[in-house]
Amino acid sequence: MDKLDLAKRLLEQLNMPTKQQSPLCCLALLAMAKLKKGTPSLRATNDWMRIHDIIAFIGENYGVTYAENSRETFRKQAMHPFRTAALIEDNGKATNSPDYRYRITDEFLKVIQDEGCPHGENASLSLFLKRHDSLSAIYASKKRMQKMPVKINNKDFTFSPGKHNQLQKAIIEEFAPRFAPNSECLYVGDTTQKDMVKEIDKLSQLGFEITLHDKMPDVVLYREDKNWIYFVESVTSVGPMDSKRILEIESMTGKVTAGKIYVTAFLDFQTFKKFAGKLAWETEVWIADMPDHMIHLNGDKFLGPR
């Protein structure tokens, strides 16, 4: 079997993510085992190597040239994931030390060597898989742990990690009960699942005309007792309720007769200050750090003695 095919098959059997089955990763693994095109797998070794040595081995034995400045790419795409998956180890030196080295673990070296056996199952691979979670499973577990549970319309959902979704969670759990009590969430997206909640029938009943090109506000709430719709933008870096954004929303809600409330939500006052000059008049501001308060842009609507 071609050595590149052998390396890829081995990484597949280990259930490594697709990115860690790339030619770069396969070549890095072969270089660390010092397997040339004609070297039997049984003769794989696990000497300590620098990334410079790996790049040089690949160029000399496989004719693929990587520039010295690609060392960071090797580090991120191959070395770090391989170490997480217990395929390799480092020598414990400081990462900026000239003596910093990697090598294949003794346990995984046995897996590579047994892959060259002509008959039977790779018993070392089976044992390795029993002892170690695959990298894909490790990554999936981390993602599950980082996900943020949220209850929307009395149903359980999870938001992906990140500040944007952290703020959306606060809008659902903190803003809505205070300022849109008993409201129904008609739309909310997730950074990885664009239309996590999208009540198309209800939106249509209210007069929405939505096309594939329309960008919905981050959160849309409907309060039936007041017949109010809240359009809420979750802003951590871009996208406040400025005049342009309101025109965009108006274009898809021209037939909506319910009262429209435009809200820009921020995680903290510091972020609000960055966008204060861009916010449109007759809109509201809600800051998650101060959940009991709202800022109304244009005082005449609520002007009067306390």
Buried (B, 14 or more C-beta within 10 A) or exposed (E): EEBBEBBBBBBEBBBBBEEBBBEBBBBBBBBBBBBBEEBEBEEBBBEBBBBEBBBBBBBEBBEEEBEEEBBEEBBEBBBEBBBBBBBBBEEEEEEEEEEBBBBBBEBBBBBBBBBBEEEEEBEBBEBBBEEBBBBBEBBEEEEEEEBBEBEBEEEEBBBBBBEBBBBBBBBBBBBBEEBBEEBBBBBBBBBEEEEBBBBEEBBEEBBBEBEEEEEBBBBBBBBEEBEBBBBBBBBBEEBBBBEEBBEBBEEBBEEBEBEBBBBBBBBEEEBBEEBBEBBBEBBBBBBBEEBEEBBBBEEEEEEEEE
